[in-house]
Amino acid sequence: MFDFSLMQSLLPGVPLRLLESTGSTNSDARVWLLDGAAHGSLVAAARQKTGRGRMGRAFDSAEGGLYMSLVLRSDLPAGVLTTLCAVAVRRAVFSLTGIPLDIKWVNDLQRNGKKVCGILCEGVWQGDVLLGVVAGIGLNVRQREFPPELQEIAASLYPDGQAPVSLERFAAAIHQQIMALLPQAPAHIAEYRQACITLGKPVSWERADGRHTGIARDVDVSGALIIDTSDGPVSIAAGEVSVRSQGTPRI
């Protein structure tokens, strides 16, 4: 369970909801936002039962990870907020552990080619009015094992289960980085580009007319991926994009 007093001392004045287990911190934050939660309010859990990622996929949320969602009273586009959160997590992890992470467009952070963090930013609407965004972050901190289908693609920062940094300190550092970067957006995109291992790689993506391929060239200020193709540059803001290795798509 989280140490509430420690979190209060690390994030003074920040409204907090700290849970041992929940369905989804994004769902909790959404309800809280609709109920009037202030900008920067934080929900964190040590375990999720129904965590989710992009495209409606399930997100493995076992004990040993950090699952947190921020309420952001912001109208920045989802791509800008997603890339901003990726830079914030990367900065926070490095500042606490010295571990450098790579970014895989658009919302994954990797260590040695395996995913250690996923990000999901979701707009919260009341009718046709955007009230804000919930920014969900799942960070694998000290899980020893993953389900068989994830063993080749997921990893923890500390796979031996011995993490010298507490979940409270990870949560506070990530929160602080996000809040510091928000007023400067989209200035973070330069740092995102430098850390993005997708750039320069063959990529493939699905559209209604089939699968397309090209070379990832850049990330623009909206967070969209710019891809060089035989028919000219293409901008991908959403949808399924996978880095291809030796001609075989890799999710």
Secondary structure, 3 states (H helix, E strand, C coil): CCCHHHHHHHCCCCCEEEECCECCHHHHHHHHHHCCCCCCCEEEECCECCCECHHHCECCCCCCEEEEEEEECCCCCHHHHHHHHHHHHHHHHHHHHCCCCEEECCCEEEECCEEEEEEEEEEEEECCEEEEEEEEEEEECCCCCCCHHHCCCECCCCCCCCCCCCHHHHHHHHHHHHHHHHHHCCCCHHHHHHHECCCCCEEEEEECCEEEEEEEEEECCCCCEEEEECCEEEEECCCCEEEEECCEEEC
